[in-house]
Amino acid sequence: MRPADRARRLEALERAAAQRERDVTEERVRAVWAALSHDEIDDVAAECLIAHGAAPATARELWRECWRAGAGRGDSWAELAAQADDVMSLYLADLKRTARLGLEELRRNPGPRHAALATVAAAELADRLDDRAFRHLVLERARAVFGRDPHHFCQGFAWVLAMVASGAPAEEISRVAY
């Protein structure tokens, strides 16, 4: 074999070895991500966003709701962190809209368990969702009753919102009570 052929062959073997190493690394990364829970992925994403300037208090919400501003999860962390105000504004507007619709429906058709909610001022109650601590408490209690995305259950979310606002203890906010 000529020296030039040997050099080309050696380069080809080195490229193939490097590609195998990249493939193994990518497989390991995929395996690690596949083993993470939704909450763990949310935590990792929030840490990345915080490292790029997002507010620690809302980084998790920003990650979960980034689709609202057309910010795909493939964009850079810095770009997503820069869009935080837009994403959070859209998220809060949707959350408040959901609460108002649910409260209005509970008012129109309260049923025996929800009669006390018929007098709740929907707009004022929905506006309380601007308070991050209150919003997180409502979402925590609603997730316990309705699962991961409780605001998809319009009336149920509104019921939990009203119950939390009225000071009801956590044990009174259950699927059975609803």
N, C-alpha and C positions, 0 to 999 in steps of 0.2 A: 504494500500500500504506500502510495506516495505521501510525503509530509503534508501537502495541502489537503489531501483526502482525509488523512488522519486528523488534522485540525478541524475540518468540517464535521467529521464523525464525532469528535470529542465535544464540539459545541452543541451538536444535536443531542447527544446524551446528557449534557449538562442542562440544556433547556428542558428535556423530558423529565429529568429528576426534579428540577425546580417546579415544573407544572404539577407533578405528583405531590410535592410538598404543599403547594397552594391548595390542591384539591383536598388533601387530608386536613389542612387547617380550616378550610371552608366547611367541611363536614363536621368538624369539632364545634365550630361556631354555631352551625345550624342545630346541632344536638344540644348545645347549652341553651340556646334560645327556646328550643322545643320543650325543654324541661322546666322552663319558668312558668309560673302561674300568671294570670292577667295582672294581679296586684304587683307581682315582682317586676313585670315588664313596665308597668306604670311607674314604679319606683325608680327603675333605671332611667327611663325617659325623663322623669322629673329631675333627676340629678344632672342629666345632660343639659336640660333646659336652664337649670339654675346656674350651671357653669358658664352658660352663654348669656347670662343677664336677665333671665326670667325671675319674677318674684317667687320666692320659696313658698309663700302662702297659697299661690294659685297654679303652680307649675304642673301639678297632677291634673287639674281640671283643664289646663291649657293643652296638655298632651291628648287627653281623651276627646277634646272638642276641636282639635286643630283642623278637622275636615270642613268646618263651617266657613272658613275664609278662603277655601281653595288651597290651603296649605297642605299639600300631600305629605305623608310621613316620609317620603323619600327626599324632601328638601333638607337643607342643612339646619342644624340646631340653631345656629345664629339667626337665620332667616325666620324660623318659626318663633324664636324668642322675641324678635323685633315686631312680630304681628300679634303679640299677646293682647294688646288693648282691643284690637278689632275682633279677635276670636272671643275674648271674654264678653265683649258687648253683645255680640250675636248670641252667644250661649245664654247670657242672662235674659235677653229679650225673649228667647224661645222658652226658657224655663218659666218666666213670668206669664207668658201667653198660655202655656200649658196649665199653670195654676189658675189663671182667670177662667179659662174654659171649663176646667174641672169644677171649680167652685160655682160657676153659673149653672152647670148641669146638676150639681148637688142641690142647688137652690130650687131649680125647676122640678126635680124629681128626688126629694130627699130620702124617701124610704123611712122606715121606722127607726133605724139606728142613727140616721144622719139628720134628723129634724132640727137639732140644735145648730147645725151648720148653715141652715137656711138664712140666718140673719147675719152671717159673716160678710164684711165688706171686702169683696174680692180684690179690688184694686189696691187697697191699703195693705192687705195681707200679702199679695203678690210682690209688692214693693219691698217688703221686709227681706226678700231673697237677695237684695243688694248687700246685706250684712253677711260677710263671709262665714263667720262663726255660726250664725243662725242657719244659713243655707247648708252648711256642712252637717249640722245636727239634723235638719229635716231630711237630707239625702241619706244620712246614716240610718235613721229610723225607717225611712221608706225602703231602703235596700234590704233591711231585715225582714220587711213584710213582702215586698214585691220582686226582689232579686236585683241583679247587677244594674239595670237601667230603669229605675222606678218611675222616672218622669215620662216613660212611654205609656204608663197607665194613668191617663189624665185625671179621672175622678179619684182614683186611689191616691195618687200623689197629692191632689188637692186636699183630700181628707187628712192625710198625714200632716201636711202643712198646717191645716187648721188645728189639728190635735196638738202639735208641738207648740204652736202660737198660744194655745189656751193653757199651756203648762201641764198637759197630761203626762203622767209618768210613762216610761218606756214600756212597761208591762201592759198598759192599756192600749198600746198601739200595736195591734197584731192582725194577722189575716182573719182570725176568728172574730175579732171585734169589728173589723170592717164589714 
